[in-house]
Amino acid sequence: MMTKEEIIESLQGVKRPLIKAHDDISAVADFIEARLQTEKEFADSWVYGTVCHALGILEEQIARISNQLTKLKK
């Protein structure tokens, strides 16, 4: 069985690459946003929608891990 410290270390090890992926995908979203000019283009862009969806999923996972870490550190 893993110790509390090992669990914290493992969660932090998962959280770091998720944050990096979020930063990388945010850069892609910024790149796409710079090229979309109207609300209709934003609405019609399935690539932009996919990127935003991926960012949302990453944000949820990062938040869940952060909450678990907070509970473990108490």
VENCOR-V425507 format. One record per helix or strand. SS is the DSSP state (alpha for helix, beta for strand). FROM is the first residue (numbers start at 1). LEN is the number of residues. If there is no record, write none. Layout:
[[SS & FROM & LEN] [SS & FROM & LEN]]
This chain:
[[alpha & 4 & 32] [alpha & 39 & 6] [alpha & 46 & 28]]
